[in-house]
Amino acid sequence: MMLPKRIGLIIIVLLISISAFAQNEFCGIRNHSFQDGERLNFKVYYNMGRIWISAGDAVFTANSETFSGRKVFHITGEGKTSKSYEWFYKVRDTYESYIDQESMLPVKFVRNVNEGGFKIYNNVSFNQSIGQAVSTKGIYNIPKCTQDVLSAIYYARNIDYNHYKPGDKIPFNLFLDDKLYSLYIRYVGKEQIKTRYGTFNAIKIVPLLIEGSIFKGGEKMVVWVSDDNNHLPLRIESPILVGSIKVDLMGYDKLRNPFSSLVSKK
């Protein structure tokens, strides 16, 4: 089966897909959506035909720490295959971002991937003041206020989506795997959605995806985030080259704000 070998890549593209913020709000935003100790749990499902298969799990945590003399949020995202797949292909992926609490910009990003014994390690330091990213492989020039794949998600959660009209494009810059991407999110509107966790009032967005070995390029993926001050990713759906995937929020701990978008829990 194709999915177990690609679960790490799928998790990364999902991370990209849920990061959305306006260019005119790209710098200087304040955090009001998450706090020290927050934990989010997601389940990844794969479909080829009519059956949805539990293929993996992803966990995101946020902790307040001190790094290089400044207060940061240490964000960790971990992805792994379900136990039923580990005999065939075992995945253990970890992504870390250290985000300056004042500017909400990344200071350091680490990718540590082990997929079936194939390992990738990349360590990136950001110097936002001079527009530079220094990675394990080289030195790169970056635009002002460039985000990494994890910091982008947490930055995006602090955007007021009420400022946008359905159809508006929200551009952003992302540095990942030693490449700079200029992408956008299209704001679709608001609607109620039923997930495996419950029923929510949600904000619906469609990201522009980068064409690759799993996802088709273009606006194929749909993402729903909670319509409250937490802006939690609730569900992600997308076709892939073979079948489709779905990711649902399945649990949380230490939210900063009331989870008022939750209409009813299953």
C-alpha positions in Angstrom: 0.0 0.0 0.0 1.2 3.4 -0.9 0.2 5.4 2.2 2.5 4.0 4.9 5.6 4.8 2.9 4.4 8.4 2.5 2.8 9.2 5.8 5.7 11.5 6.8 5.4 13.5 3.6 1.6 13.6 3.9 1.9 15.1 7.5 4.3 17.7 6.3 2.1 18.8 3.4 -0.8 18.9 5.8 1.2 21.2 8.0 1.8 23.5 5.0 -1.9 23.4 4.1 -3.2 24.8 7.3 -0.8 27.8 7.5 -2.6 31.0 6.3 -1.8 34.6 7.0 -2.1 37.9 5.2 1.0 39.7 3.8 -0.1 42.9 5.5 -0.3 41.1 8.8 2.9 39.1 8.2 4.8 40.9 11.0 4.0 42.2 14.4 1.0 40.0 15.4 0.5 39.1 19.0 -0.4 35.6 20.3 -3.9 35.3 21.7 -4.8 31.8 20.5 -2.6 29.3 22.3 -0.6 28.9 25.5 2.1 27.0 27.3 1.2 23.3 27.7 -1.3 23.1 24.8 -1.5 19.6 23.2 -3.4 18.6 20.0 -4.0 15.1 18.8 -4.9 14.2 15.2 -5.8 11.0 13.4 -4.8 10.4 9.7 -7.1 8.3 7.5 -6.6 6.9 4.0 -9.3 6.0 1.5 -9.0 4.0 -1.7 -12.6 3.1 -2.7 -15.2 3.2 0.0 -13.3 2.2 3.2 -11.4 4.7 5.4 -8.4 3.2 7.1 -6.6 4.6 10.2 -3.1 5.1 8.8 -1.3 7.3 11.4 -1.3 9.8 14.2 0.1 13.3 14.7 0.6 15.2 17.9 1.4 18.9 18.4 2.6 20.5 21.6 3.5 24.0 22.6 5.8 24.8 25.6 7.2 28.0 26.9 11.0 28.0 27.2 14.1 30.2 27.0 16.3 29.9 23.9 19.4 31.9 23.2 18.4 34.4 25.9 14.9 35.0 24.6 11.5 33.7 25.5 10.2 31.2 22.9 7.4 28.8 22.3 9.0 25.4 21.6 6.5 23.8 19.2 6.8 20.1 18.4 5.0 18.1 15.8 5.3 14.3 15.8 3.9 11.9 13.2 3.9 8.1 13.2 2.3 5.2 11.4 -0.4 3.1 13.1 0.8 -0.1 14.8 -1.0 -2.2 12.2 1.4 -0.9 9.6 4.7 -1.0 11.5 5.5 -4.5 10.5 5.6 -3.2 6.9 6.9 0.3 7.2 7.6 2.1 10.5 7.6 5.9 10.5 8.8 8.2 13.3 8.9 11.9 12.2 9.6 14.8 14.5 9.5 18.5 13.6 10.4 21.3 16.0 10.2 25.1 15.9 11.4 27.7 18.4 9.2 30.8 18.0 10.1 34.2 19.5 7.2 35.0 21.8 7.4 38.8 21.0 7.5 38.7 17.2 5.9 35.2 16.6 8.7 34.5 14.1 10.9 31.4 14.0 14.4 31.4 15.5 15.2 27.7 14.9 13.6 24.8 13.0 14.6 21.1 13.2 13.4 18.3 11.0 14.3 14.8 12.2 12.8 12.0 10.1 13.1 8.2 10.3 11.0 6.4 7.7 11.6 2.7 7.3 15.2 3.3 8.3 15.7 6.2 5.9 16.8 9.2 8.0 16.7 12.9 7.2 18.0 15.6 9.5 17.9 19.3 8.8 18.6 22.1 11.3 17.7 25.7 10.3 18.6 28.9 12.2 16.7 32.1 11.2 18.2 35.6 11.4 15.1 37.7 10.5 16.9 41.0 11.0 19.2 40.4 8.1 16.9 38.1 6.0 18.9 34.9 6.3 18.3 31.2 7.0 21.3 29.0 7.8 20.6 25.3 7.4 22.5 22.1 7.7 23.2 22.4 3.9 23.8 26.1 3.4 23.0 29.7 3.8 19.9 31.2 2.1 18.4 34.7 1.7 14.8 34.9 2.8 12.2 37.7 2.7 11.1 39.6 5.8 9.2 37.6 8.3 9.5 34.2 6.6 8.0 31.3 8.6 8.9 27.6 8.9 6.3 24.9 8.5 5.4 24.8 12.2 5.7 28.5 13.2 3.4 29.2 10.2 0.6 27.2 11.8 0.8 28.9 15.1 1.2 32.3 13.6 -1.9 31.6 11.4 -4.0 30.8 14.4 -3.8 34.4 15.5 -5.2 35.9 12.3 -8.7 37.4 12.4 -10.4 35.7 9.5 -13.4 38.1 9.8 -11.3 40.6 7.9 -11.6 38.6 4.7 -14.4 38.1 2.2 -15.1 34.7 0.5 -12.7 34.3 -2.4 -9.9 36.5 -1.0 -6.4 35.1 -1.4 -4.0 35.3 1.5 -0.3 35.1 0.4 2.6 33.9 2.6 6.3 32.9 2.4 7.5 29.6 3.7 11.0 28.1 4.0 11.1 24.3 3.9 13.8 21.8 2.9 16.1 24.6 1.9 13.6 26.1 -0.5 11.4 29.2 -0.3 7.8 28.9 -1.3 5.4 31.8 -2.2 2.0 30.3 -1.6 -1.5 31.4 -0.8 -4.7 30.4 1.0 -8.1 31.1 -0.5 -10.7 32.0 2.2 -14.0 30.3 1.4 -16.2 31.3 4.2 -17.9 29.7 7.3 -19.9 26.6 7.7 -20.8 23.9 10.2 -18.9 20.6 9.9 -19.3 17.1 11.4 -16.0 15.3 12.2 -15.2 12.1 14.1 -14.9 14.2 17.2 -18.1 16.2 17.0 -19.9 19.0 15.2 -18.3 22.4 14.9 -18.8 25.9 13.6 -15.8 26.3 11.3 -13.8 28.5 9.0 -13.2 27.0 5.6 -10.0 27.6 3.6 -8.5 26.1 0.4 -4.7 26.2 0.1 -2.6 26.3 -3.1 -0.6 23.1 -3.0 2.8 22.4 -4.4 2.7 19.5 -6.9 4.7 16.5 -5.7 4.8 12.8 -5.5 1.6 12.6 -3.4 -0.5 15.7 -3.9 -1.6 17.3 -7.2 -0.8 21.0 -7.5 -3.6 23.6 -7.3 -6.5 24.1 -5.0 -7.4 20.5 -4.3 -7.2 20.4 -0.5 -9.9 21.7 1.9 -9.2 22.7 5.5 -11.6 23.6 8.3 -10.4 25.5 11.4 -12.5 26.2 14.6 -14.5 29.5 14.4 -13.4 30.7 17.9 -10.3 32.3 19.3 -8.3 29.1 19.3 -8.5 28.6 15.5 -7.7 24.9 15.8 -7.4 22.7 12.7 -10.5 20.5 12.8 -10.5 18.5 9.5 -8.3 18.4 6.4 -9.4 16.6 3.2 -7.6 16.1 0.0 -7.4 13.7 -3.0 -3.9 12.3 -3.6 -2.5 10.5 -6.6 -4.0 7.2 -5.5 -7.1 7.6 -3.2 -7.6 10.4 -0.7 -6.7 11.4 2.8 -8.6 12.8 5.8 -7.2 14.2 9.0 -9.4 14.9 12.1 -8.7 16.6 15.4 -9.3 13.9 18.0 -8.2 15.4 21.3 -6.8 18.5 23.0 -5.5 19.7 26.3 -4.9 23.2 27.9 -6.6 25.4 25.3 -6.1 29.1 25.9 -9.7 30.1 25.0 -13.1 28.5 25.4 -13.8 25.9 22.7 -16.9 27.7 21.7 -17.0 26.4 18.1 -17.8 22.9 19.4 -21.6 22.5 18.9 -21.8 18.9 20.1 -19.4 16.1 20.9 -19.9 12.5 19.6 
